[in-house]
Amino acid sequence: MAALIEARGLTKTYRLGQVDVQALRGADVDVARGEFVAIIGPSGSGKSTLMHLLGCLDTPTAGRYVLDGEEVGGLHGKRLAAVRNRKVGFVFQTFNLMPRLSIEENVALPLKYRGGIARRERRARAVAGLEALGLGHRIGHRPEELSGGERQRVAIARALVGGPAILMADEPTGNLDSKAGAEVMRTFEALHAAGNTVILVTHDPNVAARAERTIEMADGRIVA
Amino acid sequence: MAEAPGRIAILLELVGDAVREILAHPLRSLLTLSGIVFGAASLVSMTSIAVGMQAMAYRDLESIGFPRSLRVRDQGPRGDATRAADLRHPGLRIADAEALGAMPGVASAMPNIWGTDQVIVGPAGRRIAPVEGVAAGYLTVRNNRVIAGRDLGPLDISNVSRVVVLGEAVVADLFGTAPPVGRTLTIGGTRFTVIGVVAEQVYEMAPIDNSWITRRMYVPWTWAQRYFREPGRIDQVLVTARPEADLGDVIRRAELLVRQRHGGAEDYRLINEAAEVRANLAMADQVLGGWNAVMYAISIITILVGGIGLFSVLLISVRERVREIGIMKALGADEGDIRRLFMTESLTLAVVGAVVGVAAGAGLIVLTKWIGTQFGRQFEIPLHWPGAVFAIGFAIAVGVLFGWYPARRAAGLDPVEAING
């Protein structure tokens, strides 16, 4: 199976005042197209840093990273933003929806930043994405009018709207009750079944158990 | 494949987003705008008023009729004269006026006799007033108004008629409340018939007090000449150029003519009224230019202060929206997207402020006109477009200048740090 992610020796060092903090000490990661991977580990283990690097939100201090056939480890600024926009869809623990925008406007945002797509087209694709996740009846509403589980599904629709190569979720069930969390996990499983590549960061073993494979981290290293 | 949006659609969307953001904080936006609004309003209203007043002053001065005329005034013999020519001092004479009147390009050459104070006796009382000898049409050529009866006519002059036009202010002393036209009075013992009453033109703007006109009496200059002066002598000639004539040329030829006729004697004086008016107007222009420079300076400072308000509000907005900026970046917005977002907000605020300010300035102009009408004055104050254009242009510059740093700061945020607040 074709490798979607091929990372070698990813290292991230932050400078906190006078001391260097090594958040990631040389991680090798391979993810095949269509895989469902969970990254687990206690807080401070470097799992969020790894996700930020794999999701092109951040640049590694050292190491090589090939995403979907493109060398992205050394990209910065505008070019990194473009890769992030086209290849990565993010889902966060706290949903991170824009409170003043309607849910379809929220979902359409990645297309807006892609540029060159007319507003009507963006809206149509956002509405289609929301309908596919069973949120068609919520169109026109603002995030605050929705339940937590619905908000997270809006966030998933937003992550998917641009047709990314990879869907990345950081503790997606962390702010949800068990029923809503289970529903969100079913959504991820359905998306995986439909052929999407999903990487999920969690410290919850029950959530990690739903993935095909787990990457376990401790002290900035992959331990299993 | 759907059609790509055009530049205008992109711009409209940016502005739409900015307006939405501005309307989300109406009070804060209003306070931010106030400096730019006040600056633009004061610039537009004050420059409009200054330019409008200047135009009115110009019209007043032109309506007096001075700019097309030249006065030649008798000087009499010079006290310190030693030259033979000066001692001959023929003085200003009727023949000079006739020669000037015959010159090409001259519409009229009107002789004047300054009379002296005379005892005037009318039916209702007496008064001492100056009596002036004037030509037909002299009173109205300078825009004074004959408010009863008629002006002196050519026949009154040629017949040396004993007729008089009274200044409005002396009528009551001599005739009480009765209408004076057609009645008689005596000037130094000679009986005159009153043919008219003259009142001065009141000007809106020109600093001219013509009220002395209403305190005199006007008789045919031919009568006054015989009564007050030696044969042939007159006190002044008012030469008015034809509308199509070159005024400078007429003045030069008039000067040459009088000099030749007087054989070089300096017993007359030329008063170039056009030059005097031009000098007055130039001074008015200078005052106005200074005023406008001050208004521009004050407005620039006010708009700049408004820009500082804009700057701090944008910085607050960036700080408030750090997390939003992080989300946008996570969704693939690049630095340009974020920078455009804040620059558009800054420019929209600045332009809205300037446009509201220009509208407020126009309102102040209307208010000024209304106050004028309450005092019986008709002010004509058109909007001074250069001021309005400058206010909007400068506000745009301020929007760019003070939006630049907050926008750059927002665009430069690290996405991971921003998204974690």
Chai-1 contact restraints between the chains, C-beta under 6 A:
chainA,res_idxA,chainB,res_idxB,connection_type,confidence,min_distance_angstrom,max_distance_angstrom,comment,restraint_id
A,H52,B,V416,contact,1.0,0.0,6.0,A-B,restraint_1
A,L57,B,A330,contact,1.0,0.0,6.0,A-B,restraint_2
A,L57,B,P415,contact,1.0,0.0,6.0,A-B,restraint_3
A,L57,B,V416,contact,1.0,0.0,6.0,A-B,restraint_4
A,D58,B,V416,contact,1.0,0.0,6.0,A-B,restraint_5
A,K78,B,D334,contact,1.0,0.0,6.0,A-B,restraint_6
A,A81,B,G332,contact,1.0,0.0,6.0,A-B,restraint_7
A,A81,B,D334,contact,1.0,0.0,6.0,A-B,restraint_8
A,R84,B,G332,contact,1.0,0.0,6.0,A-B,restraint_9
A,N85,B,G332,contact,1.0,0.0,6.0,A-B,restraint_10
A,F90,B,A330,contact,1.0,0.0,6.0,A-B,restraint_11
A,N96,B,I327,contact,1.0,0.0,6.0,A-B,restraint_12
A,L109,B,L331,contact,1.0,0.0,6.0,A-B,restraint_13
A,P110,B,L331,contact,1.0,0.0,6.0,A-B,restraint_14
A,P110,B,G332,contact,1.0,0.0,6.0,A-B,restraint_15
A,Y113,B,L331,contact,1.0,0.0,6.0,A-B,restraint_16
A,Y113,B,G332,contact,1.0,0.0,6.0,A-B,restraint_17
A,Y113,B,A333,contact,1.0,0.0,6.0,A-B,restraint_18
A,Y113,B,D337,contact,1.0,0.0,6.0,A-B,restraint_19
A,G116,B,A4,contact,1.0,0.0,6.0,A-B,restraint_20
A,A118,B,A2,contact,1.0,0.0,6.0,A-B,restraint_21
A,A118,B,P5,contact,1.0,0.0,6.0,A-B,restraint_22
A,E121,B,A2,contact,1.0,0.0,6.0,A-B,restraint_23
